[in-house]
Amino acid sequence: MMGRMHEVTVMTRQGCSLCVTAEQEVERICGELGVPWSLTDVDTDPELRAEYGDLVPVILIDGKEHGYWRVEEDRFRQALTS
């Protein structure tokens, strides 16, 4: 059923209400699926801030941009289980 193990990164920043919501959703979904995930604060790195600053939260799967601003649960689950 499960394909190879994926890894999720949430690009985030302090004081971002959308980021908090996305973090909670990613934590729940990844927890259910047993997928490792982490947070990266874009404001800790000028390159990350330049690339993702206007889009946070940004969801990366295996280092590739999956989506931004909100978690589309069905699409996110499908990406993690394929």
Secondary structure as a PSIPRED ss2 file (coil, helix, strand):
# PSIPRED VFORMAT (PSIPRED V4.0)

   1 M C   1.000  0.000  0.000
   2 M C   1.000  0.000  0.000
   3 G C   1.000  0.000  0.000
   4 R C   1.000  0.000  0.000
   5 M C   1.000  0.000  0.000
   6 H C   1.000  0.000  0.000
   7 E C   1.000  0.000  0.000
   8 V E   0.000  0.000  1.000
   9 T E   0.000  0.000  1.000
  10 V E   0.000  0.000  1.000
  11 M E   0.000  0.000  1.000
  12 T E   0.000  0.000  1.000
  13 R C   1.000  0.000  0.000
  14 Q C   1.000  0.000  0.000
  15 G C   1.000  0.000  0.000
  16 C C   1.000  0.000  0.000
  17 S H   0.000  1.000  0.000
  18 L H   0.000  1.000  0.000
  19 C H   0.000  1.000  0.000
  20 V H   0.000  1.000  0.000
  21 T H   0.000  1.000  0.000
  22 A H   0.000  1.000  0.000
  23 E H   0.000  1.000  0.000
  24 Q H   0.000  1.000  0.000
  25 E H   0.000  1.000  0.000
  26 V H   0.000  1.000  0.000
  27 E H   0.000  1.000  0.000
  28 R H   0.000  1.000  0.000
  29 I H   0.000  1.000  0.000
  30 C H   0.000  1.000  0.000
  31 G H   0.000  1.000  0.000
  32 E H   0.000  1.000  0.000
  33 L H   0.000  1.000  0.000
  34 G C   1.000  0.000  0.000
  35 V C   1.000  0.000  0.000
  36 P C   1.000  0.000  0.000
  37 W E   0.000  0.000  1.000
  38 S E   0.000  0.000  1.000
  39 L E   0.000  0.000  1.000
  40 T E   0.000  0.000  1.000
  41 D E   0.000  0.000  1.000
  42 V H   0.000  1.000  0.000
  43 D H   0.000  1.000  0.000
  44 T H   0.000  1.000  0.000
  45 D C   1.000  0.000  0.000
  46 P H   0.000  1.000  0.000
  47 E H   0.000  1.000  0.000
  48 L H   0.000  1.000  0.000
  49 R H   0.000  1.000  0.000
  50 A H   0.000  1.000  0.000
  51 E H   0.000  1.000  0.000
  52 Y H   0.000  1.000  0.000
  53 G C   1.000  0.000  0.000
  54 D C   1.000  0.000  0.000
  55 L C   1.000  0.000  0.000
  56 V C   1.000  0.000  0.000
  57 P C   1.000  0.000  0.000
  58 V E   0.000  0.000  1.000
  59 I E   0.000  0.000  1.000
  60 L E   0.000  0.000  1.000
  61 I E   0.000  0.000  1.000
  62 D C   1.000  0.000  0.000
  63 G C   1.000  0.000  0.000
  64 K E   0.000  0.000  1.000
  65 E E   0.000  0.000  1.000
  66 H E   0.000  0.000  1.000
  67 G E   0.000  0.000  1.000
  68 Y E   0.000  0.000  1.000
  69 W C   1.000  0.000  0.000
  70 R C   1.000  0.000  0.000
  71 V C   1.000  0.000  0.000
  72 E C   1.000  0.000  0.000
  73 E H   0.000  1.000  0.000
  74 D H   0.000  1.000  0.000
  75 R H   0.000  1.000  0.000
  76 F H   0.000  1.000  0.000
  77 R H   0.000  1.000  0.000
  78 Q H   0.000  1.000  0.000
  79 A H   0.000  1.000  0.000
  80 L H   0.000  1.000  0.000
  81 T H   0.000  1.000  0.000
  82 S C   1.000  0.000  0.000
